[in-house]
Amino acid sequence: MSCAKIMLIRHTERPSADKSVFGVSQSGVKDKEELSVRGWQRAGALVPFFAPRDDHFVHPALARPASLFACKAGKAAPSLRPQHSLLPLAEFIHVKINRDYYEGEEEDLVPKVLASNGTVLIAWKHRTMHVVANAILGNTTAAPQHWPINRFDLVWVFDRLAEIWTLTQVPQLLLAGDRPDVID
């Protein structure tokens, strides 16, 4: 049986372009390809958000993921942020993160996601999130076609009813400064 719910997030916070905020590894070593401290905070906060102890989710569109996918790091794009955004959750729910697809391989990623059992959570890069959304929705442009560079606090939830997919945007509201609005 294929999945009926896909949740798509942008990786958590990154180092700043002006280098006033830098990335750090889990062990605290400075690394430009890693999450910022705030990114690690959000990654930790995603654990009870997507896997609450009592299965009482803060929004009815959310569900506990059975499969996790994250953008693969490589020579051309070495960022570990998508993978590490899901790392605390993966460890908590004991699910391996699928890291088989690079940014630019969204058209290959989506069929694999659709063939997965249960709910799927994807952490991706903001530049091509609309490509993932378009492929899920049947190559339509019903989803916003631009993910703002300053948004790390939103979930796109795709639900399938028969063969029709719908999109719900869920603000995370996990950290101070998170916004309650959605992307137009």
KEFI-636954 format. One line per 10 residues: number of its first residue (from 1); their letters; for each residue x, y, z of N, C-alpha, C, O. Coordinates in pm, 1 decimal, decimal comma, padded with zeros to 6 digits. Layout:
<nodes>
NUM	A	X:Y:Z:X:Y:Z:X:Y:Z:X:Y:Z ~ ...;
</nodes>
This chain:
<nodes>
1	MSCAKIMLIR	00084,5:-00118,9:00000,0:00000,0:00000,0:00000,0:00088,3:00124,3:00000,0:00186,9:00130,2:00073,4 ~ 00054,5:00220,8:-00079,7:00135,1:00342,1:-00087,7:00088,4:00445,6:00014,7:-00018,9:00432,8:00073,6 ~ 00170,0:00546,8:00034,3:00140,9:00645,7:00137,7:00020,7:00732,7:00099,6:-00010,6:00751,4:-00018,0 ~ -00044,7:00784,5:00202,8:-00158,7:00873,7:00184,1:-00133,3:01009,5:00247,2:-00217,2:01099,1:00237,6 ~ -00018,2:01025,6:00311,9:00018,2:01154,3:00372,7:00167,9:01176,0:00358,1:00249,0:01089,0:00389,7 ~ 00202,4:01295,3:00308,9:00341,5:01336,5:00295,4:00355,5:01473,0:00361,8:00278,2:01564,9:00335,1 ~ 00454,4:01484,3:00447,9:00483,0:01612,2:00511,4:00618,8:01659,1:00462,2:00715,2:01582,5:00462,3 ~ 00626,5:01784,3:00420,5:00747,1:01839,9:00360,8:00791,5:01961,7:00441,2:00714,8:02056,2:00459,5 ~ 00916,5:01958,8:00489,4:00971,3:02073,0:00560,6:01101,2:02117,1:00494,2:01170,1:02039,4:00428,1 ~ 01130,8:02241,9:00514,1:01263,6:02289,8:00477,5:01357,2:02248,7:00589,9:01315,0:02240,7:00705,3;
11	HTERPSADKS	01482,1:02222,8:00558,8:01578,4:02194,4:00665,8:01574,6:02308,6:00766,8:01530,5:02419,1:00735,3 ~ 01620,9:02281,1:00887,8:01617,9:02382,2:00992,5:01728,0:02486,6:00970,5:01804,6:02477,7:00874,6 ~ 01734,8:02583,9:01058,8:01816,2:02703,0:01038,4:01962,7:02674,3:01007,4:02022,5:02577,8:01055,1 ~ 02016,5:02762,6:00925,6:02150,3:02751,1:00870,1:02238,3:02866,0:00916,9:02189,2:02959,0:00980,9 ~ 02367,8:02861,2:00886,1:02454,1:02976,8:00914,3:02408,2:03098,0:00832,6:02347,4:03083,2:00726,6 ~ 02437,5:03215,2:00882,4:02397,7:03337,4:00810,8:02498,3:03369,4:00700,6:02615,5:03332,5:00708,7 ~ 02450,2:03438,6:00597,8:02536,4:03476,1:00485,5:02648,1:03570,0:00530,3:02758,3:03566,0:00475,5 ~ 02620,1:03654,5:00629,6:02721,8:03749,8:00676,6:02818,9:03688,3:00778,5:02908,3:03756,2:00828,8 ~ 02800,3:03560,2:00807,8:02887,2:03483,0:00898,2:02879,7:03527,6:01044,3:02969,0:03497,5:01123,5 ~ 02772,2:03599,7:01079,7:02753,3:03635,7:01220,3:02695,1:03518,4:01299,0:02708,8:03511,3:01421,1;
21	VFGVSQSGVK	02629,8:03426,3:01227,3:02578,3:03302,0:01285,6:02643,2:03189,3:01207,3:02634,5:03186,1:01084,5 ~ 02707,1:03097,9:01275,8:02775,2:02990,2:01204,2:02712,6:02855,4:01235,3:02637,2:02840,3:01331,4 ~ 02745,3:02758,6:01152,3:02697,3:02622,7:01171,4:02789,1:02547,0:01264,6:02908,4:02575,7:01274,2 ~ 02731,2:02449,5:01333,3:02809,4:02365,6:01423,9:02765,9:02221,2:01410,0:02648,5:02192,4:01386,7 ~ 02860,4:02131,4:01424,4:02829,0:01988,7:01424,1:02760,6:01953,3:01555,1:02749,9:02037,4:01644,5 ~ 02714,4:01830,2:01567,1:02652,9:01784,5:01691,8:02748,6:01798,8:01809,2:02705,4:01820,9:01922,3 ~ 02874,8:01786,5:01783,7:02973,5:01795,3:01891,5:03020,7:01938,8:01915,7:03106,5:01962,1:02000,9 ~ 02965,2:02035,3:01841,2:02997,0:02175,6:01865,3:03111,1:02231,0:01783,3:03157,4:02341,9:01810,0 ~ 03157,8:02157,6:01684,7:03266,9:02203,5:01599,0:03209,8:02291,2:01487,2:03112,2:02253,6:01422,4 ~ 03269,5:02405,4:01465,4:03225,3:02498,6:01361,5:03231,9:02431,2:01224,5:03333,8:02372,6:01187,8;
31	DKEELSVRGW	03120,4:02440,3:01148,4:03112,8:02375,1:01017,5:03007,7:02446,9:00933,9:02890,5:02449,5:00971,4 ~ 03047,4:02504,5:00822,5:02956,2:02583,2:00738,9:02846,5:02499,5:00673,2:02746,9:02555,6:00627,4 ~ 02861,5:02368,9:00667,2:02761,3:02282,5:00604,5:02658,6:02229,6:00705,5:02569,7:02152,2:00669,8 ~ 02671,4:02271,1:00828,7:02585,4:02222,2:00936,3:02474,6:02321,4:00971,2:02465,5:02430,8:00915,6 ~ 02391,9:02278,9:01064,7:02286,8:02363,1:01119,9:02347,5:02467,1:01212,8:02455,5:02447,1:01268,4 ~ 02277,1:02577,8:01228,7:02314,7:02673,7:01332,5:02266,4:02618,6:01466,5:02196,7:02517,2:01470,6 ~ 02302,6:02684,1:01574,6:02253,9:02641,0:01706,0:02101,0:02643,0:01706,8:02038,5:02549,8:01757,3 ~ 02040,7:02747,6:01651,6:01894,4:02754,4:01643,5:01839,7:02639,3:01558,2:01732,8:02586,0:01587,8 ~ 01911,5:02601,1:01453,8:01869,8:02488,2:01371,1:01867,0:02358,3:01449,9:01774,8:02278,0:01435,9 ~ 01970,0:02338,0:01533,8:01971,9:02218,4:01619,2:01857,6:02224,8:01721,4:01798,3:02122,2:01754,6;
41	QRAGALVPFF	01827,0:02345,3:01771,0:01714,9:02359,7:01864,3:01583,8:02319,6:01795,7:01502,5:02246,9:01852,8 ~ 01564,8:02367,8:01672,9:01442,6:02332,7:01600,3:01438,6:02182,9:01570,8:01333,8:02119,8:01584,2 ~ 01551,8:02126,2:01530,8:01556,2:01981,9:01502,9:01511,9:01902,7:01625,5:01438,5:01804,6:01613,0 ~ 01555,6:01944,5:01742,7:01512,0:01878,8:01865,7:01364,1:01900,8:01892,7:01294,8:01809,2:01937,0 ~ 01314,9:02021,2:01866,4:01173,5:02052,5:01888,8:01082,2:01978,6:01791,2:00963,9:01959,6:01819,4 ~ 01136,1:01937,1:01677,2:01055,4:01860,7:01581,3:01021,2:01721,2:01634,3:00926,3:01659,2:01586,2 ~ 01096,0:01671,5:01731,4:01068,2:01538,0:01785,3:00929,0:01531,2:01846,7:00848,6:01449,9:01801,0 ~ 00895,2:01611,9:01948,2:00759,0:01602,2:02002,4:00652,7:01658,4:01906,4:00534,7:01625,7:01919,1 ~ 00693,7:01741,5:01811,7:00600,7:01795,5:01712,6:00548,8:01684,3:01620,5:00429,2:01677,0:01592,4 ~ 00640,5:01597,4:01573,5:00602,7:01488,8:01483,2:00583,8:01354,0:01552,9:00533,1:01259,9:01491,7;
51	APRDDHFVHP	00623,2:01343,5:01678,3:00608,2:01217,1:01751,9:00570,4:01244,3:01897,8:00644,5:01207,7:01989,0 ~ 00455,4:01308,4:01919,6:00415,8:01337,0:02057,5:00388,8:01207,6:02134,0:00338,6:01110,1:02078,1 ~ 00422,7:01208,6:02261,2:00408,0:01086,9:02342,4:00266,4:01031,5:02342,1:00246,9:00910,2:02334,8 ~ 00168,5:01119,3:02350,0:00029,4:01073,7:02358,3:-00040,4:01072,8:02222,2:-00162,0:01055,0:02214,5 ~ 00036,8:01091,9:02115,2:-00017,3:01102,6:01979,2:-00123,1:01212,5:01966,4:-00212,4:01205,0:01882,0 ~ -00111,4:01313,6:02051,2:-00198,8:01430,5:02042,6:-00121,3:01540,3:01970,4:-00042,3:01612,1:02031,6 ~ -00144,4:01552,5:01841,4:-00072,0:01647,4:01758,1:-00129,4:01787,0:01774,3:-00248,1:01802,9:01802,9 ~ -00045,7:01887,9:01756,2:-00090,1:02026,2:01770,7:-00178,3:02070,6:01654,2:-00244,6:02173,9:01662,8 ~ -00179,5:01994,8:01547,4:-00264,3:02025,1:01431,3:-00316,1:01892,4:01375,6:-00240,5:01795,7:01366,4 ~ -00444,2:01887,0:01338,3:-00500,2:01759,4:01291,2:-00440,7:01706,6:01161,0:-00458,5:01589,0:01129,5;
61	ALARPASLFA	-00371,3:01789,6:01085,2:-00311,3:01743,2:00959,4:-00180,4:01666,9:00982,9:-00132,5:01598,4:00892,6 ~ -00123,0:01677,5:01100,8:00006,0:01614,1:01129,2:-00010,8:01467,8:01166,9:-00116,9:01426,2:01213,5 ~ 00094,5:01390,8:01146,3:00094,9:01248,9:01183,3:00238,7:01205,3:01208,6:00333,6:01269,1:01162,9 ~ 00252,5:01097,2:01280,9:00385,6:01040,6:01308,3:00438,5:00977,7:01179,0:00371,0:00893,9:01119,2 ~ 00557,9:01017,1:01135,7:00611,3:00959,9:01012,0:00658,9:00815,6:01030,6:00714,3:00778,8:01134,2 ~ 00635,5:00736,2:00927,1:00686,9:00599,0:00922,9:00812,5:00591,5:00837,3:00891,8:00498,2:00850,1 ~ 00830,3:00691,3:00749,2:00946,9:00698,5:00661,3:01000,3:00840,8:00661,7:00924,3:00937,4:00669,3 ~ 01132,9:00852,1:00653,3:01199,5:00982,0:00650,9:01289,6:00990,5:00528,3:01362,9:00896,8:00496,8 ~ 01282,7:01104,9:00459,6:01368,0:01130,6:00344,5:01435,0:01266,1:00365,1:01372,9:01360,2:00414,5 ~ 01561,3:01275,1:00327,1:01634,2:01401,4:00334,8:01726,2:01413,3:00214,6:01779,0:01314,3:00163,9;
71	CKAGKAAPSL	01743,8:01535,7:00171,0:01831,9:01566,1:00058,6:01972,8:01516,1:00088,8:02026,7:01540,6:00196,8 ~ 02031,2:01446,4:-00006,8:02164,5:01387,5:00007,7:02273,7:01494,1:-00007,3:02263,3:01583,6:-00091,1 ~ 02376,1:01483,4:00073,5:02493,1:01570,6:00062,2:02592,6:01508,8:-00034,9:02609,4:01386,9:-00038,8 ~ 02657,9:01592,8:-00112,4:02757,5:01544,7:-00206,8:02860,6:01652,3:-00236,1:02857,6:01759,3:-00175,2 ~ 02950,9:01625,6:-00327,6:03057,6:01721,1:-00359,4:03002,6:01854,5:-00408,5:03051,6:01959,8:-00367,5 ~ 02903,3:01852,0:-00494,3:02848,5:01975,8:-00550,6:02764,7:02053,4:-00448,8:02758,6:02176,3:-00454,0 ~ 02701,3:01982,8:-00357,7:02615,5:02044,7:-00255,9:02635,5:01968,7:-00124,9:02558,3:01878,3:-00093,0 ~ 02739,1:02005,2:-00048,9:02777,2:01926,1:00068,4:02697,6:01951,1:00197,1:02734,3:01899,8:00302,8 ~ 02591,1:02027,9:00189,7:02514,7:02060,8:00310,6:02457,9:01936,2:00378,5:02396,2:01851,3:00314,2 ~ 02479,9:01927,4:00508,1:02424,8:01819,0:00590,1:02294,2:01861,1:00656,7:02234,1:01781,8:00729,2;
81	RPQHSLLPLA	02249,5:01983,5:00633,7:02134,0:02038,4:00704,7:02005,2:01959,2:00687,1:01938,1:01934,0:00787,2 ~ 01966,1:01918,1:00566,6:01841,6:01840,0:00557,2:01846,4:01710,9:00639,4:01750,7:01678,1:00709,6 ~ 01957,1:01638,5:00630,5:01970,4:01512,9:00705,1:01969,8:01537,4:00855,4:01902,6:01466,5:00930,3 ~ 02044,6:01637,8:00898,7:02057,2:01662,1:01041,4:01933,2:01727,0:01101,0:01913,3:01722,8:01222,5 ~ 01849,8:01786,7:01017,0:01721,6:01839,5:01065,5:01631,4:01726,4:01114,5:01549,7:01745,6:01204,6 ~ 01646,8:01609,2:01054,6:01565,5:01492,6:01091,2:01635,5:01397,8:01187,5:01572,8:01305,0:01238,6 ~ 01763,2:01419,1:01213,2:01840,3:01323,7:01292,8:01782,5:01297,3:01432,8:01766,9:01180,7:01469,0 ~ 01750,1:01399,7:01513,1:01693,1:01369,1:01645,4:01561,4:01291,1:01636,9:01537,6:01200,5:01716,8 ~ 01476,6:01326,1:01540,6:01350,5:01253,4:01522,4:01376,6:01109,5:01480,8:01314,7:01017,4:01534,1 ~ 01467,2:01089,2:01386,7:01499,8:00954,0:01339,4:01548,7:00867,2:01454,6:01510,1:00750,9:01466,3;
91	EFIHVKINRD	01633,2:00923,7:01538,8:01683,4:00848,1:01653,5:01570,8:00816,4:01751,8:01567,4:00707,4:01808,8 ~ 01480,1:00909,6:01771,7:01371,1:00890,6:01867,5:01271,4:00785,0:01820,8:01228,9:00700,5:01899,6 ~ 01233,7:00789,6:01692,0:01132,4:00694,9:01642,0:01195,1:00569,6:01580,2:01123,8:00480,9:01533,1 ~ 01327,0:00562,7:01580,5:01400,8:00445,7:01529,4:01368,7:00418,0:01382,4:01335,8:00305,9:01343,8 ~ 01379,3:00523,6:01302,3:01357,2:00512,3:01158,2:01481,4:00565,8:01087,4:01530,6:00673,9:01119,9 ~ 01530,6:00490,6:00992,4:01647,3:00531,7:00914,0:01606,3:00640,4:00814,8:01498,0:00634,6:00756,6 ~ 01693,0:00738,6:00796,2:01667,5:00845,7:00699,3:01714,3:00799,9:00561,4:01829,9:00761,1:00544,5 ~ 01624,7:00804,3:00463,3:01661,1:00775,3:00325,0:01733,0:00898,7:00270,1:01675,2:01007,3:00264,8 ~ 01857,2:00882,0:00229,8:01940,6:00991,1:00178,1:01988,1:00958,7:00036,9:02103,6:00984,3:00002,9 ~ 01901,5:00903,7:-00043,8:01941,3:00856,1:-00176,1:01933,4:00961,3:-00286,0:01981,8:00937,4:-00396,7;
101	YYEGEEEDLV	01873,5:01077,4:-00258,5:01845,6:01173,0:-00366,0:01907,8:01308,9:-00338,6:01895,5:01364,5:-00229,5 ~ 01974,8:01360,7:-00440,5:02034,9:01493,7:-00435,0:01931,2:01598,4:-00473,9:01830,0:01567,2:-00536,7 ~ 01957,9:01722,6:-00435,8:01879,4:01833,5:-00488,5:01893,6:01829,1:-00640,5:02004,3:01813,9:-00692,2 ~ 01783,1:01842,1:-00711,3:01782,8:01827,4:-00856,7:01726,9:01692,9:-00900,2:01698,2:01672,7:-01018,2 ~ 01711,1:01600,3:-00805,2:01655,7:01468,3:-00835,4:01514,6:01451,9:-00776,0:01473,3:01340,9:-00742,2 ~ 01443,3:01561,3:-00764,2:01308,9:01559,0:-00705,4:01212,2:01470,5:-00783,9:01126,0:01405,3:-00725,0 ~ 01226,2:01468,0:-00916,2:01137,9:01385,1:-00999,3:01162,7:01236,0:-00976,0:01073,9:01154,5:-01001,1 ~ 01280,5:01199,4:-00929,0:01310,8:01060,4:-00892,2:01269,6:01031,3:-00748,3:01227,2:00920,3:-00716,1 ~ 01282,2:01131,5:-00662,8:01246,1:01118,6:-00521,8:01097,5:01088,1:-00502,2:01061,8:00996,7:-00427,9 ~ 01012,2:01164,0:-00568,5:00868,3:01156,2:-00541,0:00809,1:01017,7:-00566,9:00731,1:00972,0:-00483,4;
111	PKVLASNGTV	00839,8:00947,8:-00675,1:00785,1:00812,2:-00690,0:00824,6:00718,2:-00576,2:00744,5:00635,3:-00533,0 ~ 00947,4:00731,4:-00528,3:00991,9:00649,7:-00415,3:00911,3:00684,1:-00289,7:00871,0:00595,1:-00214,9 ~ 00888,4:00812,5:-00267,6:00807,0:00857,9:-00154,3:00665,5:00803,2:-00167,2:00610,8:00749,7:-00070,8 ~ 00606,6:00816,0:-00284,1:00469,0:00770,5:-00305,8:00453,8:00620,2:-00285,4:00346,2:00573,1:-00248,7 ~ 00559,5:00545,8:-00308,6:00555,9:00399,8:-00291,1:00580,1:00357,0:-00146,8:00568,9:00238,7:-00114,5 ~ 00612,9:00450,9:-00061,0:00640,5:00419,7:00079,5:00512,5:00385,2:00153,9:00403,7:00429,5:00117,2 ~ 00527,1:00306,1:00258,5:00413,2:00272,2:00343,8:00401,7:00374,2:00456,1:00502,2:00417,8:00512,3 ~ 00280,2:00411,4:00487,8:00256,9:00502,9:00598,7:00287,6:00647,2:00563,6:00307,5:00681,6:00447,1 ~ 00291,2:00729,2:00664,0:00318,1:00872,0:00649,6:00466,3:00894,9:00624,3:00551,3:00829,1:00684,2 ~ 00496,5:00988,7:00535,3:00634,3:01021,7:00499,3:00663,3:01165,9:00539,4:00579,4:01254,3:00522,4;
121	LIAWKHRTMH	00782,9:01188,3:00592,8:00832,8:01323,2:00620,3:00959,2:01344,5:00537,9:01051,0:01262,4:00540,2 ~ 00962,5:01455,7:00465,3:01077,0:01491,9:00381,1:01135,7:01622,4:00432,2:01061,7:01717,5:00457,5 ~ 01267,5:01628,7:00447,8:01339,2:01753,9:00474,7:01420,3:01786,3:00350,2:01499,9:01704,7:00303,7 ~ 01399,4:01906,3:00296,5:01459,7:01940,5:00167,6:01515,2:02081,0:00170,3:01506,0:02149,8:00272,0 ~ 01572,5:02124,1:00060,1:01627,3:02258,6:00044,7:01521,9:02350,3:-00016,3:01443,7:02308,0:-00101,3 ~ 01520,2:02474,6:00026,9:01412,2:02565,7:-00009,7:01401,5:02594,1:-00159,5:01291,5:02617,9:-00209,4 ~ 01512,3:02592,1:-00231,2:01508,7:02629,2:-00373,7:01423,1:02535,8:-00458,9:01367,6:02578,5:-00560,1 ~ 01411,5:02409,5:-00419,6:01340,1:02313,9:-00504,2:01223,8:02244,2:-00432,1:01176,2:02139,8:-00476,8 ~ 01179,3:02301,7:-00321,9:01065,6:02240,7:-00251,7:00939,6:02243,7:-00337,2:00857,8:02151,8:-00331,2 ~ 00924,0:02348,2:-00416,0:00806,1:02355,7:-00503,1:00808,5:02244,9:-00608,6:00702,7:02200,3:-00653,0;
131	VVANAILGNT	00926,2:02200,3:-00649,0:00936,0:02091,3:-00747,3:00882,8:01961,7:-00685,0:00810,5:01886,2:-00750,0 ~ 00919,0:01936,6:-00559,0:00865,9:01820,6:-00486,7:00714,0:01832,7:-00475,9:00641,5:01737,4:-00504,5 ~ 00666,5:01949,8:-00434,8:00522,0:01971,5:-00419,8:00448,9:01951,5:-00552,2:00344,9:01885,8:-00556,3 ~ 00502,1:02007,4:-00659,3:00437,7:01994,1:-00790,4:00427,0:01847,9:-00832,7:00325,0:01806,1:-00887,5 ~ 00531,4:01770,8:-00807,6:00530,5:01628,6:-00845,0:00429,0:01550,9:-00761,5:00361,5:01462,0:-00813,4 ~ 00417,7:01583,2:-00634,0:00318,1:01516,1:-00549,4:00177,2:01549,1:-00596,6:00090,8:01461,6:-00603,8 ~ 00155,3:01674,3:-00628,2:00021,9:01720,7:-00667,5:-00011,9:01688,4:-00813,1:-00115,8:01731,4:-00863,4 ~ 00073,1:01614,7:-00879,6:00044,2:01575,3:-01017,7:00093,1:01675,6:-01119,0:00027,1:01702,1:-01219,5 ~ 00211,2:01731,8:-01091,3:00273,2:01830,2:-01180,1:00185,9:01950,6:-01206,4:00185,9:02007,3:-01315,7 ~ 00110,6:01988,9:-01103,3:00038,5:02115,5:-01107,8:00120,4:02217,8:-01030,9:00219,2:02183,8:-00965,8;
141	TAAPQHWPIN	00079,3:02340,2:-01038,8:00144,9:02444,6:-00961,4:00048,9:02496,6:-00854,3:00045,2:02616,7:-00827,2 ~ -00027,9:02407,4:-00793,8:-00123,7:02445,1:-00689,6:-00054,3:02487,0:-00560,6:-00111,4:02561,7:-00481,1 ~ 00067,5:02440,1:-00539,1:00145,0:02480,8:-00421,7:00216,8:02612,3:-00451,7:00240,3:02644,3:-00568,2 ~ 00251,7:02688,4:-00348,7:00334,3:02807,2:-00373,9:00460,8:02766,9:-00449,0:00518,6:02661,4:-00423,0 ~ 00503,0:02851,6:-00541,9:00617,1:02818,9:-00627,0:00747,7:02880,9:-00580,1:00848,0:02879,8:-00651,5 ~ 00744,8:02935,0:-00459,2:00866,0:02993,0:-00402,2:00860,2:02976,4:-00251,1:00762,9:03016,5:-00187,2 ~ 00964,3:02917,4:-00194,5:00974,8:02905,2:-00049,1:01068,3:03017,0:-00002,8:01184,9:03019,7:-00042,2 ~ 01019,0:03109,0:00080,0:01103,3:03221,5:00122,7:01230,1:03175,9:00195,3:01226,5:03081,4:00274,2 ~ 01339,6:03242,0:00168,7:01468,4:03203,3:00224,5:01471,2:03213,6:00376,8:01550,5:03145,2:00441,5 ~ 01386,7:03297,2:00434,6:01389,0:03317,5:00579,4:01285,8:03233,5:00654,7:01262,0:03258,3:00772,9;
151	RFDLVWVFDR	01224,2:03134,9:00589,4:01121,9:03051,5:00656,0:01175,7:02910,4:00680,7:01213,0:02838,3:00588,1 ~ 01178,2:02874,3:00808,3:01219,4:02740,3:00851,3:01109,7:02676,9:00936,8:01127,1:02566,5:00988,5 ~ 00997,7:02746,2:00951,5:00898,1:02717,7:01054,6:00762,0:02674,7:01001,1:00658,7:02707,6:01059,5 ~ 00762,1:02602,2:00891,6:00636,9:02567,2:00825,7:00642,6:02423,4:00774,8:00749,2:02373,7:00738,7 ~ 00527,9:02357,8:00772,4:00516,2:02222,5:00717,4:00411,8:02226,5:00606,4:00302,3:02279,8:00624,6 ~ 00446,4:02170,2:00492,3:00346,6:02147,2:00388,8:00300,6:02003,1:00405,6:00381,4:01910,4:00400,6 ~ 00170,3:01984,8:00425,7:00113,7:01851,9:00445,0:00027,0:01818,3:00324,3:-00066,7:01890,9:00291,2 ~ 00059,7:01707,7:00259,7:-00014,9:01659,6:00143,7:-00093,7:01536,8:00186,2:-00036,5:01440,3:00237,1 ~ -00224,5:01540,1:00165,7:-00310,9:01426,5:00197,9:-00377,2:01377,1:00070,4:-00421,4:01455,7:-00013,5 ~ -00383,1:01244,8:00057,9:-00445,4:01185,2:-00060,7:-00582,9:01131,6:-00025,6:-00599,7:01055,6:00069,9;
161	LAEIWTLTQV	-00679,7:01172,3:-00103,8:-00815,3:01119,9:-00095,9:-00844,2:01061,4:-00233,6:-00855,6:01134,6:-00331,9 ~ -00855,8:00929,4:-00240,2:-00862,5:00857,4:-00368,3:-00732,3:00888,8:-00443,3:-00624,6:00856,7:-00393,1 ~ -00739,0:00949,0:-00559,0:-00618,1:00982,9:-00634,6:-00590,8:01133,1:-00636,5:-00506,3:01179,7:-00712,9 ~ -00661,3:01208,6:-00553,4:-00644,8:01353,6:-00547,0:-00564,4:01390,9:-00423,0:-00595,1:01346,3:-00312,5 ~ -00461,7:01472,8:-00441,7:-00380,0:01521,7:-00330,3:-00421,9:01664,0:-00296,0:-00448,6:01745,3:-00384,5 ~ -00427,2:01692,9:-00165,9:-00455,0:01828,1:-00118,6:-00334,9:01878,2:-00039,3:-00254,4:01798,8:00009,3 ~ -00323,4:02008,6:-00026,6:-00213,9:02070,8:00046,7:-00268,4:02153,1:00161,2:-00358,1:02235,3:00142,5 ~ -00213,9:02130,8:00280,6:-00241,4:02212,2:00398,0:-00107,5:02264,3:00448,0:-00011,3:02188,2:00458,2 ~ -00100,5:02392,3:00478,8:00020,6:02450,1:00535,7:00002,1:02462,9:00687,0:-00096,7:02520,0:00733,2 ~ 00096,9:02409,9:00763,4:00088,5:02410,2:00909,3:00208,3:02486,6:00966,8:00321,8:02440,6:00954,2;
171	PQLLLAGDRP	00184,8:02602,0:01029,5:00293,8:02671,4:01098,4:00341,0:02586,8:01217,2:00259,2:02531,0:01290,2 ~ 00472,3:02577,5:01236,1:00525,7:02496,3:01345,0:00507,3:02563,9:01480,6:00466,3:02499,1:01576,9 ~ 00537,0:02692,5:01489,0:00525,4:02768,2:01614,4:00600,3:02698,6:01728,7:00547,1:02682,8:01838,5 ~ 00723,1:02657,9:01701,3:00805,3:02584,4:01798,2:00904,3:02671,8:01874,0:00931,9:02647,0:01991,4 ~ 00958,0:02774,2:01807,4:01060,1:02858,3:01867,9:01015,2:03003,2:01866,5:00932,3:03043,0:01784,6 ~ 01071,0:03082,0:01958,3:01041,3:03225,1:01961,1:01071,1:03283,8:01822,9:01174,7:03254,7:01763,1 ~ 00979,5:03366,3:01773,4:00995,8:03427,4:01642,9:00930,6:03350,1:01529,1:00922,7:03401,6:01417,5 ~ 00883,6:03227,5:01553,8:00812,1:03153,1:01449,3:00686,0:03229,2:01411,3:00623,0:03293,2:01495,5 ~ 00650,5:03221,6:01285,5:00537,8:03299,2:01233,3:00414,1:03211,3:01213,7:00425,0:03095,1:01174,6 ~ 00296,8:03267,9:01241,3:00173,0:03191,4:01224,7:00117,0:03194,2:01082,8:00022,2:03121,7:01052,9;
181	DVID	00174,2:03276,9:00994,6:00122,7:03288,2:00858,5:00179,4:03179,5:00769,4:00277,6:03113,7:00803,7 ~ 00115,8:03161,6:00654,2:00159,3:03060,1:00557,2:00215,4:03130,9:00433,7:00211,7:03253,5:00424,2 ~ 00266,6:03053,0:00340,6:00325,6:03104,9:00217,9:00216,8:03118,9:00112,9:00138,1:03026,9:00090,8 ~ 00213,0:03234,8:00048,4:00115,1:03257,0:-00060,6:00164,5:03198,3:-00190,5:00095,9:03207,3:-00292,3;
</nodes>
